[in-house]
Each structure stands twice: as structure tokens, then as C-alpha cells.
């Protein structure tokens, strides 16, 4: 009994101490360069712990939790919040129901199936949607984000992109579409991104680049195009010329480090596009010589009698044909036919 009387006070002190420890905030707050940062990481959170986040927080990290849905109204009392990190959760929904003044939003490594409506976050300069389940990009997905400078969309499931998807992003400097499932691109997809400096299409299913795709983009410094199954033929004539003229801007990543390498753009057959010879292509533009004639002269070729008289011009072969590609027609006959048609068109 005497021993219990001696031990009891220490037990009570221990219980009080433990109670104090477990009642403390699970989040950690610190000041760095006059900005208050609150970190609530690896806590298994299913809701935003508002009571544990000081209202003066400028940087809030809620990564590596179990959050499934978050709305910006949760942060309406955090007037200084400029960076929100919700990466590595289970998010299927992010709703902007209150216009907070965020500059950086990190939604990487979640389960979003589409781009949330972020048009009310007009102050955003950085948006990370990488490694989600997004399958397509629509006209209005990035509407109103005129200050956005960096957009991360890599490692999604994107197989289609609207030609107007990026039209509002006049300040964009970095765009990463790598490791998706893109197999074709609108020819004006990035035509208005005049400040674009870094652009990645690495690791998609692309076989071609549209004519004029890179025209006017004088700010491009790093372009990543490797790990695509490029089909090298006359249809890539524009792309090949661009590649040769901009070899110093073509890169690939070696252990995460950008390395200048114009030979990284490799044909499906294994030959670098830079070394692929296109001497047999007719004309000076992509798409194959006789196919280009049709593109250049659509009004003239509406004359059905002319087309029917020389049906060989309608073939969509990409290189000079031979007896296997066009049966019963020699190369000489094909070239002579083109010459006769051209003579008729311009006579």
C-alpha cells in the first residue's frame, strides 16, 4: 500500500502529460521567409482539419492523406493562402465554390477523371494535375487562367485534346503532356502560347506532327518528343525540317536531367528522324508530293472530269510509288501523269 502511495502521483503526472501530448495539434506550423506554412501530412485525414490550421497560413500542405472531396469554401477564412498542396490523396472532386487567391494548386497523384472548373481561381500561376485519371481536355477546362505559367498534365489517360483547350493561357511558359495516350494533335493546339518555353509530348502514341504546328513559337527552348512511334515518311516532311532547324531545342531526360539530343526523335523502325532521308518526296511540304498537289489546288481539282481522267493523283501514298504500291503503273507513268495534270491545270 505504501508503494502504491509513492507510485500513484507519478502515474497521474504521466497520464496528464500523455493527455497533453495527444491533445496537441497534429499539424505542424512554421514561419519561413515571412510566410506561415502549415503541414498536415500522413495523418489519414478524411476532412480538412480547420481547427488546427491558423488563419494566417499562406502555404498549406495536406498531402498523403485520405481526402476524397475538397471545396475552396473550407479555406475562405485564410486570406493569405497562396499555395495549396493536396497531392497524394484519393480526390475525385475538387470544387471551387469560393474564389480564394491561390497562386499554386497541387492536385497531383489523385483520382480526378476530368479537369475541375478552376475559372474562379484567376490568380493561379502554377497548376499540377499530373498522375490523375483525366481522359480528355475540353474547350473550357482552363478558361480564365490568364496568369497561369506552369501546367503539369503528365501521366494521365489523355487521348484527345480540343484545339481550343489552351487558348486562354497567354502567359503559359511550361506545358507537360508527357506519358499520356495522345495519338493526334490539332494543328493550332499551341499556336497562341507565344511565351511557351518548355513543352513535352514524350511517351505518347503520336505518329505525326501537323504542318505548321510549331510555327511562331519563338520562345521554345526545350521540347521533349521522344518515346513516340513516329511513322517516318513524306507526311513528316514539315516535322523533319523543323527538327533540323531546331536541333538545339530538342531534349530528352537522362535520369531526370534534360539532355540536348536531336536524335531522340526516333522512327517506329528505329531510325532517328533527323537522319531519315526524304529525297524521294515530291514538293517542299509534308504529306507526300501528289497529295500536296490536291491540298494546294482544291478548287481546281473540283473538276470531276479532270480527277476521273487521272485517278492516279488521288492515291494517298506517301512516297514515290512502284509497281507494288500502284499495280500496272510504272514510276515513269506516274510522274508523267502528274506532269500532264500540272500542265493542264496551269495552261
KEKE-3310 file (N, C-alpha, C; in steps of 0.2 Angstrom, whole numbers, plus 5000, padded with zeros to 4 digits):
npx = (5004:5010:5019:5011:5006:5017:5020:5008:5006:5016:5011:4999:5004:5011:4999:4993:5002:5003:4990:4991:5000:4993:4982:4987:4989:4989:4994:5008:5015:5025:5035:5042:5053:5044:5032:5019:5018:5008:5008:5000:5002:5002:4992:4981:4969:4952:4944:4946:4956:4951:4951:4964:4972:4980:4973:4981:4989:4999:5004:4998:4999:4992:4995:4997:4986:4969:4959:4944:4935:4936:4932:4934:4928:4931:4943:4940:4942:4956:4964:4977:4981:4991:4997:4992:4993:4987:4991:4993:4982:4965:4957:4942:4935:4936:4931:4927:4920:4922:4930:4946:4962:4972:4989:4996:4992:4991:4987:4991:4993:4981:4963:4956:4944:4942:4946:4944:4933:4941:4940:4937:4948:4958:4970:4980:4996:5003:4998:4996:4991:4995:4997:4983:4967:4962:4955:4952:4954:4945:4936:4934:4941:4952:4949:4949:4961:4972:4984:4992:5007:5013:5009:5005:5002:5005:5006:4993:4977:4975:4968:4963:4962:4955:4956:4955:4958:4969:4968:4966:4978:4988:5000:5007:5021:5027:5022:5017:5013:5017:5018:5005:4990:4990:4987:4985:4986:4978:4981:4983:4985:4994:4997:4994:5002:5013:5023:5028:5040:5045:5040:5032:5029:5033:5033:5020:5007:5010:5011:5013:5016:5007:5007:5014:5014:5023:5025:5029:5032:5043:5049:5051:5062:5065:5060:5052:5051:5053:5051:5039:5029:5034:5029:5039:5039:5035:5025:5029:5037:5037:5039:5052:5060:5058:5064:5077:5080:5079:5087:5094:5085:5079:5076:5079:5076:5088:5090:5082:5088:5088:5094:5101:5097:5095:5093:5084:5072:5064:5060:5047:5053:5066:5075:5083:5073:5080:5090:5083:5080:5073:5073:5065:5053:5041:5039:5040:5034:5025:5016:5017:5020:5011:4999:5000:4998:4984:4980:4985:4978:4963:4951:4953:4954:4941:4935:4927:4929:4943:4949:4944:4949:4963:4965:4975:4981:4974:4978:4984:4997:5013:5026:5036:5028:5029:5029:5022:5015:5007:4998:5001:5006:5020:5034:5038:5027:5018:5024:5024:5011:5007:5014:5007:4995:4998:5002:4990:4982:4988:4988)
npy = (4994:5006:5007:5009:5022:5029:5028:5032:5046:5049:5041:5048:5060:5056:5052:5064:5071:5063:5065:5078:5078:5071:5079:5090:5099:5090:5094:5104:5119:5132:5147:5154:5164:5175:5170:5160:5143:5128:5111:5096:5081:5064:5059:5052:5059:5063:5073:5091:5098:5110:5117:5116:5123:5138:5154:5163:5156:5154:5144:5129:5112:5097:5084:5066:5060:5054:5061:5064:5073:5090:5107:5124:5133:5129:5136:5149:5158:5160:5171:5174:5163:5156:5145:5128:5112:5097:5085:5067:5061:5054:5060:5063:5074:5091:5106:5123:5134:5145:5160:5159:5167:5159:5155:5144:5128:5111:5096:5083:5066:5060:5055:5061:5062:5072:5088:5100:5114:5128:5141:5152:5154:5165:5170:5160:5153:5142:5125:5109:5094:5081:5063:5058:5053:5058:5060:5067:5084:5098:5112:5123:5120:5126:5139:5157:5157:5166:5170:5159:5150:5138:5122:5106:5090:5077:5059:5055:5050:5055:5056:5064:5081:5096:5109:5121:5121:5127:5140:5152:5153:5163:5167:5156:5146:5134:5118:5102:5087:5074:5056:5051:5046:5051:5052:5060:5077:5093:5105:5119:5119:5124:5136:5149:5150:5160:5163:5151:5141:5128:5112:5097:5081:5069:5051:5047:5042:5046:5048:5057:5075:5089:5100:5116:5116:5120:5133:5151:5150:5156:5157:5144:5133:5121:5106:5090:5075:5062:5044:5041:5033:5037:5038:5037:5046:5054:5062:5067:5078:5092:5091:5085:5095:5105:5099:5098:5112:5116:5109:5111:5113:5102:5089:5076:5066:5061:5051:5060:5072:5086:5083:5089:5082:5079:5067:5060:5059:5046:5035:5023:5012:5013:5021:5037:5052:5063:5059:5053:5050:5060:5061:5056:5062:5072:5089:5103:5102:5094:5078:5071:5071:5071:5071:5083:5092:5091:5097:5110:5114:5114:5120:5119:5106:5102:5099:5086:5079:5080:5074:5061:5058:5057:5047:5042:5052:5053:5044:5040:5038:5039:5041:5040:5030:5012:4997:4989:4997:5004:4995:4990:5002:5011:5019:5029:5032:5036:5049:5055:5057:5065:5076:5079:5082:5094:5102:5104:5110:5122:5128)
npz = (5000:5004:4994:4983:4986:4984:4971:4964:4962:4952:4942:4939:4935:4923:4915:4914:4906:4895:4890:4887:4877:4867:4864:4858:4842:4827:4816:4809:4811:4804:4802:4788:4779:4781:4778:4783:4785:4785:4789:4786:4786:4781:4790:4789:4786:4783:4781:4780:4793:4800:4812:4816:4809:4807:4804:4797:4788:4774:4766:4763:4767:4763:4760:4756:4763:4766:4759:4750:4744:4741:4744:4740:4749:4761:4765:4766:4776:4776:4772:4767:4760:4748:4742:4739:4743:4739:4735:4732:4738:4739:4730:4721:4718:4716:4721:4717:4726:4731:4729:4732:4734:4727:4721:4718:4715:4719:4713:4711:4708:4712:4710:4700:4687:4677:4672:4685:4687:4687:4685:4693:4700:4697:4699:4699:4695:4694:4691:4695:4689:4687:4685:4687:4683:4671:4655:4644:4636:4637:4628:4638:4649:4655:4656:4659:4666:4665:4670:4672:4672:4673:4669:4673:4666:4665:4664:4664:4657:4645:4629:4619:4614:4614:4601:4606:4619:4626:4624:4632:4639:4639:4646:4648:4651:4653:4648:4651:4643:4644:4643:4641:4632:4619:4602:4591:4586:4587:4574:4578:4591:4601:4596:4600:4611:4615:4624:4627:4634:4638:4633:4633:4625:4626:4627:4621:4610:4597:4580:4570:4567:4565:4550:4552:4565:4575:4572:4574:4587:4595:4607:4612:4621:4626:4620:4621:4613:4612:4613:4606:4593:4579:4563:4550:4535:4520:4525:4536:4533:4536:4549:4550:4544:4553:4565:4561:4559:4572:4581:4592:4602:4605:4617:4628:4643:4655:4667:4674:4671:4659:4643:4628:4613:4597:4591:4598:4593:4586:4573:4570:4565:4570:4566:4568:4566:4562:4554:4544:4527:4515:4501:4491:4492:4484:4480:4492:4505:4519:4519:4507:4489:4478:4485:4491:4480:4478:4490:4488:4477:4479:4473:4459:4457:4459:4448:4441:4430:4427:4438:4436:4424:4427:4438:4446:4453:4464:4474:4490:4493:4502:4497:4482:4471:4467:4457:4465:4475:4467:4456:4439:4435:4431:4438:4430:4422:4432:4436:4424:4422:4432:4428:4416:4421:4429:4419:4412:4422:4424:4411)
capx = (5000:5014:5022:5006:5005:5023:5019:5002:5007:5020:5006:4995:5008:5011:4993:4992:5007:5001:4984:4993:5003:4988:4978:4991:4988:4993:4998:5014:5015:5031:5036:5048:5053:5038:5026:5017:5017:5006:5009:4996:5005:5002:4988:4975:4964:4947:4942:4951:4956:4951:4953:4971:4976:4980:4970:4987:4993:5000:5006:4995:5001:4988:4997:4997:4980:4963:4954:4941:4932:4938:4930:4938:4925:4934:4948:4938:4945:4963:4965:4984:4983:4993:4999:4988:4995:4983:4994:4993:4976:4960:4952:4938:4931:4939:4926:4929:4914:4923:4936:4952:4968:4978:4994:4999:4987:4994:4982:4994:4993:4974:4959:4951:4943:4942:4949:4939:4931:4945:4939:4937:4955:4961:4977:4984:5002:5005:4993:4998:4986:4998:4995:4976:4963:4959:4955:4952:4954:4939:4937:4934:4945:4957:4946:4950:4968:4977:4991:4995:5013:5016:5004:5008:4996:5008:5004:4985:4975:4973:4969:4961:4963:4952:4961:4954:4959:4974:4968:4966:4984:4993:5006:5010:5028:5029:5017:5019:5008:5020:5015:4998:4988:4988:4988:4985:4986:4976:4987:4983:4984:4998:4999:4994:5006:5019:5028:5029:5047:5046:5034:5034:5025:5036:5029:5013:5006:5010:5014:5014:5016:5004:5011:5014:5012:5027:5026:5028:5033:5050:5051:5053:5069:5066:5055:5053:5047:5055:5046:5033:5030:5034:5029:5043:5038:5034:5020:5033:5042:5037:5042:5059:5063:5058:5068:5084:5082:5078:5090:5097:5080:5076:5079:5076:5078:5093:5090:5079:5091:5087:5100:5100:5098:5090:5092:5080:5065:5066:5055:5045:5058:5072:5080:5081:5070:5085:5094:5079:5081:5066:5074:5060:5047:5040:5037:5044:5030:5024:5010:5018:5020:5004:4994:5000:4995:4977:4979:4986:4973:4957:4946:4954:4953:4934:4933:4927:4932:4950:4951:4942:4954:4969:4963:4981:4983:4970:4981:4987:5004:5017:5032:5036:5026:5032:5024:5019:5011:5001:4998:5000:5008:5027:5036:5038:5020:5015:5027:5022:5004:5007:5016:5002:4989:5000:5002:4983:4980:4991:4988)
capy = (5000:5012:5008:5012:5029:5033:5027:5035:5053:5048:5039:5054:5065:5053:5052:5071:5073:5060:5068:5085:5077:5069:5084:5095:5099:5085:5098:5107:5126:5136:5153:5154:5170:5179:5166:5154:5136:5123:5105:5091:5076:5057:5059:5048:5064:5062:5080:5096:5099:5118:5120:5115:5127:5145:5158:5167:5151:5156:5138:5123:5105:5092:5078:5059:5058:5050:5066:5062:5078:5096:5113:5130:5137:5127:5140:5156:5162:5160:5177:5174:5157:5157:5138:5123:5105:5091:5079:5060:5059:5050:5065:5063:5080:5097:5111:5130:5137:5152:5162:5161:5170:5154:5156:5137:5122:5105:5091:5078:5059:5059:5051:5065:5060:5077:5095:5104:5121:5132:5148:5157:5155:5169:5171:5154:5154:5135:5120:5102:5089:5075:5057:5058:5049:5063:5056:5072:5091:5102:5120:5127:5117:5131:5146:5162:5156:5170:5171:5153:5150:5131:5117:5099:5086:5071:5053:5054:5045:5059:5053:5069:5087:5101:5113:5127:5119:5131:5147:5157:5153:5168:5168:5149:5145:5127:5113:5095:5082:5068:5050:5051:5042:5056:5049:5065:5084:5099:5109:5125:5117:5128:5142:5155:5150:5163:5163:5144:5139:5121:5108:5089:5076:5062:5045:5046:5037:5051:5046:5063:5082:5093:5105:5122:5115:5124:5140:5157:5149:5158:5156:5137:5132:5114:5102:5083:5072:5055:5038:5041:5028:5041:5035:5042:5046:5061:5066:5071:5082:5098:5090:5084:5101:5109:5096:5100:5119:5117:5103:5113:5114:5095:5086:5070:5066:5056:5051:5066:5078:5087:5082:5091:5077:5079:5060:5056:5058:5040:5032:5017:5007:5013:5027:5044:5056:5068:5055:5050:5054:5061:5064:5054:5066:5077:5096:5105:5102:5087:5075:5067:5076:5071:5073:5090:5095:5091:5102:5116:5116:5111:5122:5117:5099:5100:5097:5079:5076:5080:5069:5055:5057:5055:5045:5040:5058:5053:5039:5044:5035:5045:5041:5039:5023:5007:4993:4986:5001:5005:4990:4991:5009:5012:5026:5034:5033:5040:5055:5058:5058:5071:5082:5081:5086:5100:5106:5106:5115:5129:5130)
capz = (5000:5004:4987:4978:4988:4981:4963:4961:4960:4946:4937:4937:4931:4917:4912:4912:4901:4889:4888:4884:4870:4862:4863:4854:4835:4823:4810:4811:4808:4805:4798:4783:4775:4782:4776:4788:4782:4790:4786:4789:4781:4783:4796:4787:4786:4778:4781:4781:4800:4800:4819:4818:4804:4808:4798:4793:4784:4767:4762:4767:4764:4765:4755:4759:4767:4763:4757:4743:4741:4745:4741:4742:4754:4768:4766:4765:4781:4776:4767:4765:4757:4741:4739:4742:4741:4740:4731:4735:4742:4735:4727:4715:4717:4719:4719:4718:4727:4734:4725:4736:4730:4726:4716:4716:4717:4718:4714:4708:4712:4714:4706:4696:4680:4672:4675:4689:4685:4691:4681:4698:4703:4692:4701:4698:4691:4694:4692:4694:4688:4685:4688:4688:4678:4666:4648:4638:4638:4633:4627:4644:4655:4658:4655:4664:4669:4660:4673:4673:4669:4673:4669:4673:4664:4663:4667:4664:4652:4639:4622:4615:4616:4610:4598:4610:4626:4630:4621:4637:4643:4636:4650:4649:4650:4654:4647:4651:4642:4643:4646:4640:4626:4613:4595:4586:4589:4582:4572:4581:4599:4605:4592:4604:4618:4612:4629:4629:4634:4639:4631:4632:4622:4627:4629:4619:4604:4591:4574:4566:4569:4560:4547:4555:4572:4579:4569:4578:4594:4595:4614:4614:4622:4627:4618:4623:4609:4612:4615:4602:4587:4573:4556:4545:4528:4517:4529:4542:4530:4540:4556:4549:4543:4560:4569:4559:4561:4580:4584:4599:4607:4606:4623:4632:4650:4657:4675:4676:4669:4652:4639:4621:4609:4591:4588:4602:4590:4583:4569:4573:4563:4574:4563:4571:4561:4560:4549:4539:4520:4511:4494:4486:4492:4479:4483:4498:4511:4521:4516:4501:4484:4474:4490:4492:4475:4480:4495:4486:4472:4480:4469:4453:4457:4460:4441:4442:4424:4427:4443:4434:4419:4430:4445:4450:4458:4471:4478:4496:4495:4505:4494:4475:4471:4462:4454:4471:4478:4462:4451:4432:4433:4432:4441:4424:4420:4437:4435:4418:4423:4437:4424:4412:4425:4431:4413:4411:4427:4423:4404)
cpx = (5004:5017:5017:5005:5011:5022:5014:5003:5011:5015:5001:4998:5009:5005:4992:4996:5005:4995:4986:4996:4998:4983:4981:4989:4992:4997:5004:5014:5022:5031:5043:5048:5046:5032:5025:5015:5014:5006:5005:4997:5004:4998:4982:4969:4958:4943:4947:4951:4956:4953:4960:4975:4975:4977:4975:4991:4993:5001:5003:4996:4997:4989:4997:4992:4975:4958:4951:4938:4934:4935:4934:4935:4928:4940:4947:4940:4952:4965:4972:4986:4985:4995:4995:4990:4991:4985:4993:4988:4971:4955:4949:4934:4935:4934:4928:4922:4915:4930:4942:4958:4974:4982:4996:4994:4990:4989:4985:4993:4986:4970:4954:4951:4942:4945:4943:4938:4935:4945:4939:4943:4959:4968:4982:4990:5004:4999:4996:4993:4989:4996:4988:4973:4960:4960:4955:4952:4949:4941:4938:4937:4949:4955:4947:4957:4973:4984:4995:5001:5016:5010:5006:5002:4999:5005:4997:4983:4972:4974:4966:4961:4959:4957:4960:4956:4964:4974:4968:4973:4989:4999:5010:5017:5030:5022:5019:5013:5011:5017:5008:4996:4987:4991:4988:4984:4982:4982:4988:4983:4988:5000:4998:4998:5013:5024:5030:5037:5049:5040:5036:5028:5028:5031:5022:5012:5006:5014:5016:5013:5012:5008:5009:5013:5016:5028:5025:5030:5041:5053:5053:5060:5070:5059:5056:5048:5048:5049:5039:5034:5030:5034:5033:5042:5037:5029:5023:5038:5043:5041:5049:5062:5063:5063:5076:5085:5082:5082:5092:5092:5076:5080:5076:5079:5082:5093:5087:5082:5090:5094:5098:5102:5093:5089:5087:5073:5066:5059:5053:5050:5065:5077:5078:5079:5075:5089:5090:5079:5074:5067:5069:5054:5047:5037:5041:5040:5028:5017:5011:5017:5013:4999:4994:4997:4988:4976:4980:4981:4966:4951:4946:4952:4945:4931:4933:4930:4939:4952:4949:4947:4961:4968:4969:4983:4979:4973:4984:4993:5008:5024:5031:5034:5030:5027:5020:5014:5005:5002:4997:5002:5016:5028:5036:5031:5017:5018:5025:5014:5003:5009:5011:4996:4992:5000:4995:4980:4982:4991:4982)
cpy = (5006:5013:5011:5020:5033:5033:5031:5042:5053:5046:5044:5059:5063:5053:5059:5073:5069:5063:5075:5084:5075:5074:5090:5094:5094:5088:5102:5114:5129:5142:5152:5159:5174:5176:5160:5148:5131:5116:5099:5085:5069:5056:5055:5053:5062:5068:5085:5098:5107:5121:5120:5119:5135:5149:5162:5162:5154:5149:5132:5117:5100:5085:5072:5058:5054:5055:5063:5068:5085:5102:5119:5134:5135:5132:5147:5161:5163:5165:5177:5168:5158:5150:5133:5116:5100:5085:5072:5059:5054:5054:5063:5069:5086:5103:5118:5134:5144:5154:5164:5163:5165:5156:5149:5132:5116:5099:5084:5071:5058:5054:5055:5063:5065:5083:5098:5111:5125:5140:5154:5158:5159:5171:5166:5155:5147:5130:5113:5097:5082:5069:5057:5053:5053:5060:5061:5079:5095:5109:5124:5125:5122:5138:5151:5162:5160:5171:5165:5152:5142:5126:5110:5094:5079:5065:5053:5049:5049:5056:5058:5076:5092:5106:5120:5127:5124:5138:5153:5158:5157:5168:5161:5148:5138:5122:5106:5090:5075:5062:5050:5046:5046:5052:5054:5072:5089:5103:5116:5124:5122:5134:5148:5156:5153:5164:5156:5143:5132:5117:5101:5085:5069:5057:5045:5041:5041:5047:5051:5069:5086:5098:5112:5122:5120:5131:5146:5156:5150:5158:5149:5136:5124:5110:5094:5079:5065:5050:5039:5036:5032:5037:5039:5041:5053:5065:5070:5076:5089:5097:5089:5091:5106:5106:5098:5107:5120:5112:5105:5114:5107:5092:5080:5070:5060:5056:5058:5073:5080:5087:5084:5085:5076:5072:5056:5055:5052:5037:5026:5011:5007:5018:5033:5048:5061:5065:5052:5054:5054:5064:5062:5058:5071:5083:5097:5105:5095:5084:5071:5072:5076:5073:5080:5094:5096:5097:5109:5119:5113:5113:5120:5110:5097:5098:5090:5076:5075:5075:5062:5053:5054:5053:5043:5046:5057:5048:5043:5040:5041:5045:5039:5032:5019:5003:4989:4990:5003:5000:4993:4999:5009:5018:5031:5036:5038:5048:5059:5061:5065:5077:5084:5085:5093:5105:5108:5111:5122:5132:5135)
cpz = (5000:4998:4983:4980:4985:4974:4960:4958:4953:4940:4934:4933:4924:4912:4910:4906:4894:4886:4885:4877:4865:4860:4859:4846:4832:4817:4813:4807:4809:4800:4794:4778:4775:4780:4781:4784:4787:4786:4790:4785:4784:4790:4795:4787:4781:4777:4782:4789:4801:4807:4820:4813:4805:4802:4794:4789:4777:4763:4766:4763:4767:4762:4760:4764:4763:4761:4750:4740:4745:4741:4744:4748:4761:4769:4765:4770:4781:4770:4764:4761:4750:4738:4743:4739:4743:4737:4736:4740:4737:4731:4721:4713:4720:4717:4721:4719:4731:4731:4729:4731:4729:4720:4713:4719:4714:4719:4711:4712:4715:4709:4702:4689:4675:4676:4679:4686:4689:4688:4687:4702:4698:4693:4701:4693:4690:4695:4690:4694:4686:4689:4691:4683:4672:4659:4642:4641:4634:4632:4633:4650:4659:4657:4661:4667:4665:4663:4674:4669:4668:4673:4668:4672:4663:4667:4669:4659:4646:4632:4617:4618:4611:4607:4602:4617:4630:4627:4626:4641:4640:4639:4651:4647:4650:4653:4647:4649:4641:4646:4647:4635:4620:4607:4589:4589:4584:4580:4575:4589:4603:4601:4595:4610:4616:4617:4631:4628:4634:4637:4630:4630:4622:4629:4628:4614:4597:4586:4569:4570:4564:4557:4551:4562:4577:4577:4573:4585:4595:4602:4616:4615:4623:4625:4618:4618:4608:4614:4612:4596:4581:4567:4551:4538:4526:4521:4535:4539:4534:4546:4555:4548:4550:4564:4567:4560:4568:4584:4591:4604:4608:4612:4624:4639:4652:4664:4678:4674:4661:4648:4631:4617:4603:4589:4593:4599:4585:4579:4572:4571:4566:4571:4566:4565:4558:4554:4543:4532:4517:4504:4489:4486:4487:4483:4489:4505:4512:4518:4510:4495:4481:4479:4491:4487:4476:4485:4493:4481:4473:4475:4462:4452:4458:4453:4441:4435:4424:4432:4440:4428:4421:4437:4449:4455:4464:4476:4484:4498:4498:4502:4486:4475:4466:4460:4459:4474:4473:4456:4444:4430:4435:4435:4436:4422:4425:4437:4429:4419:4427:4432:4419:4415:4427:4425:4411:4416:4426:4416:4403)
residu = (UNK:UNK:UNK:UNK:UNK:UNK:UNK:UNK:UNK:UNK:UNK:UNK:UNK:UNK:UNK:UNK:UNK:UNK:UNK:UNK:UNK:UNK:UNK:UNK:UNK:UNK:UNK:UNK:UNK:UNK:UNK:UNK:UNK:UNK:UNK:UNK:UNK:UNK:UNK:UNK:UNK:UNK:UNK:UNK:UNK:UNK:UNK:UNK:UNK:UNK:UNK:UNK:UNK:UNK:UNK:UNK:UNK:UNK:UNK:UNK:UNK:UNK:UNK:UNK:UNK:UNK:UNK:UNK:UNK:UNK:UNK:UNK:UNK:UNK:UNK:UNK:UNK:UNK:UNK:UNK:UNK:UNK:UNK:UNK:UNK:UNK:UNK:UNK:UNK:UNK:UNK:UNK:UNK:UNK:UNK:UNK:UNK:UNK:UNK:UNK:UNK:UNK:UNK:UNK:UNK:UNK:UNK:UNK:UNK:UNK:UNK:UNK:UNK:UNK:UNK:UNK:UNK:UNK:UNK:UNK:UNK:UNK:UNK:UNK:UNK:UNK:UNK:UNK:UNK:UNK:UNK:UNK:UNK:UNK:UNK:UNK:UNK:UNK:UNK:UNK:UNK:UNK:UNK:UNK:UNK:UNK:UNK:UNK:UNK:UNK:UNK:UNK:UNK:UNK:UNK:UNK:UNK:UNK:UNK:UNK:UNK:UNK:UNK:UNK:UNK:UNK:UNK:UNK:UNK:UNK:UNK:UNK:UNK:UNK:UNK:UNK:UNK:UNK:UNK:UNK:UNK:UNK:UNK:UNK:UNK:UNK:UNK:UNK:UNK:UNK:UNK:UNK:UNK:UNK:UNK:UNK:UNK:UNK:UNK:UNK:UNK:UNK:UNK:UNK:UNK:UNK:UNK:UNK:UNK:UNK:UNK:UNK:UNK:UNK:UNK:UNK:UNK:UNK:UNK:UNK:UNK:UNK:UNK:UNK:UNK:UNK:UNK:UNK:UNK:UNK:UNK:UNK:UNK:UNK:UNK:UNK:UNK:UNK:UNK:UNK:UNK:UNK:UNK:UNK:UNK:UNK:UNK:UNK:UNK:UNK:UNK:UNK:UNK:UNK:UNK:UNK:UNK:UNK:UNK:UNK:UNK:UNK:UNK:UNK:UNK:UNK:UNK:UNK:UNK:UNK:UNK:UNK:UNK:UNK:UNK:UNK:UNK:UNK:UNK:UNK:UNK:UNK:UNK:UNK:UNK:UNK:UNK:UNK:UNK:UNK:UNK:UNK:UNK:UNK:UNK:UNK:UNK:UNK:UNK:UNK:UNK:UNK:UNK:UNK:UNK:UNK:UNK:UNK:UNK:UNK:UNK:UNK:UNK:UNK:UNK:UNK:UNK:UNK:UNK:UNK:UNK:UNK:UNK:UNK:UNK:UNK:UNK:UNK:UNK:UNK:UNK:UNK:UNK:UNK:UNK:UNK:UNK:UNK:UNK:UNK:UNK:UNK:UNK:UNK:UNK:UNK:UNK)
# end
